[in-house]
Amino acid sequence: MKPEPKDLSHYFSELTKARVPSDLKKYYEVFSREGMGNLAGGLPTPNYFPFRTLEATVLTASGLDSSAKSDESRHRQIEVPNRSDEANVLRKVDVSTALQYGTAEGYPSLRHWVRYITRHVVHGHIPYKKGPEVIMTCGNTDGFNKVLQTFTDEWIDGRSPTAERPAILAEAFSYPGALQTALARGMQVVSVDIDECGIVPDALDHVLANWNWNLGRRPHLLYTVAVGQNPTGSVVPTQRKKQIYEICTKYDVIIIEDEPYWFLQYPNAQELNLDSNDDFVMEGDSVRSDSKSGSFPFLQRLAKSYLSIDVEGRVVRLDSFSKTMAPGCRLGWITAQKAIIEKLVLITETSTQQPSGFVQSMVAQLLTGGKKDSDAWNIDGWIQWCENLCNAYQKRMEQMCGILDSGRVNVTTDSHKLSEWSVVRSSAMYDFKWPSGGMFVWVKMNYPTHPLFDEVGEEKLAEALWKYLVEKPYMVAVAPGAMFGSTNSIKKEDGFRYFRLCFAAVEESELRGITRRFCDGVREFWGLKKLPDQESVKLDAFLEPIN
Ligand SMILES: Cc1ncc(COP(=O)(O)O)c(C=O)c1O
């Protein structure tokens, strides 16, 4: 017997508690009775929508596998019709319904599909009674914001009591977009130490066990990116997830699992790391053996979600189409126990209402084809797409890391005029782990090996190097590590040692060349006997919004 999900309503914010379902909902059943002349609803007629159909040229599910077929056969037209005669709303995809006001859970056919793959295909059995529900979102940024609204009251410095200040745990280096959302609500972000496998369980326990209540409430939320962590690229192995989950249970913490990079997992990074770093050991991971994921070898390769060990219903998972389709879709979904989804529905009803009907219907048409469309990707096609996408990004990751690997050691020769001997020294200018997932390589610069280290110090070297790299002839922009520090002290004391390099953004044909330019720039920089004059380069210019 599966356990009931735990009641987490003691964490609902005051606003969440005050939200009540819309009155209209009570009448929906009456409105939808066969033959009802409905003069009650305030809906515009679809006959006056200027958009009659929606069409797009898309890639086929195998379309990213460029070796296979001609360019033409990789493309296909899809069309969302004006009206579909499909009676089952869970299979209906048409302009008249998609562009109409709809339910906050999302466009029924798309939500139904997403719910199915979440509960039965990708994550297998979710261990609490009846399993989770889903709600469509406008991407994980929107999803996270709504989850914070559900579980935290806004806190205003100088006005709200310190004892009530809400706090959220986050990886020491984390995704700044999420941290900013929490900070803007007045929350305290509490950093947890990480290593190559993500959050260190003992460190998490330590923070919670030794909480200083003078700073506010002990954190009741953990924000984590467990796959392809941004910026470090780590994947948390299942065994470690279980330890983290146990600690969260002990201290009654809700886990917010933000997984836009979920399908981009590179398990072979473990071996590649072993080849290049003798000291790197990854904890073992168990092979998935849950329901339908068994029919997809690709899914079996993937690490488990926190959802699959969530006996208490304390995991709120955020998924997004931003990285698997396109960020501009602004489309994703939240998976959580029913009582939490019900609150998220109420928040959605008074904010976004639901993601845009254009996007939902196009994506629904591509994935499900509405009514028996053999051209639709369907579940097999979606998994195939994600696998090809993963392979394509893995190739890029290997290209970048291979070049970074061969460029990391600086070899210098000191020859003595009066002797025929010369001394050859080699030192690593930087270190990095081949990422196990995602889109980023997290490079730690080894400034103590720089000849000017004693004279100018690490921070100055870091700033000078960043400026040196953006100048000709290197012209490489990398993200300064400080941007990702989850607290000001981490930004200041440790952040400057790191750069985040993204292998996803540039053209594949340019990736090697740009990575080589990075390595060349670093090597030349290590050869400098004095820092160049860099007044003209402003570091601030780089700090525009970055994902
Ligand atoms: C960890 C993480 N979460 C969320 C997002 C934003 O996702 P979305 O486009 O779905 O809002 C990003 C984007 O880079 C990210 O790296």
The ligand as an SDF file (V2000), in Angstrom:
LIG
                    3D

 16 16  0  0  0  0  0  0  0  0999 V2000
   18.4990   25.9570  -13.6740 C   0  0  0  0  0  0  0  0  0  0  0  0
   17.5870   26.7600  -14.5370 C   0  0  0  0  0  0  0  0  0  0  0  0
   16.3090   26.9060  -14.1870 N   0  0  0  0  0  0  0  0  0  0  0  0
   15.4600   27.6080  -14.9330 C   0  0  0  0  0  0  0  0  0  0  0  0
   15.8630   28.2300  -16.0850 C   0  0  0  0  0  0  0  0  0  0  0  0
   14.8700   29.0190  -16.8540 C   0  0  0  0  0  0  0  0  0  0  0  0
   13.9530   28.1120  -17.4180 O   0  0  0  0  0  0  0  0  0  0  0  0
   12.6630   28.5800  -18.2370 P   0  0  0  0  0  0  0  0  0  0  0  0
   13.1230   29.0510  -19.5680 O   0  0  0  0  0  0  0  0  0  0  0  0
   11.8530   27.3170  -18.3190 O   0  0  0  0  0  0  0  0  0  0  0  0
   11.9810   29.6410  -17.4710 O   0  0  0  0  0  0  0  0  0  0  0  0
   17.1880   28.1200  -16.4940 C   0  0  0  0  0  0  0  0  0  0  0  0
   17.6600   28.8010  -17.7070 C   0  0  0  0  0  0  0  0  0  0  0  0
   18.7950   28.9020  -18.0180 O   0  0  0  0  0  0  0  0  0  0  0  0
   18.0730   27.3630  -15.6960 C   0  0  0  0  0  0  0  0  0  0  0  0
   19.3550   27.2130  -16.0240 O   0  0  0  0  0  0  0  0  0  0  0  0
  1  2  1  0
  2  3  1  0
  2 15  2  0
  3  4  2  0
  4  5  1  0
  5  6  1  0
  5 12  2  0
  6  7  1  0
  7  8  1  0
  8  9  2  0
  8 10  1  0
  8 11  1  0
 12 13  1  0
 12 15  1  0
 13 14  2  0
 15 16  1  0
M  END
$$$$
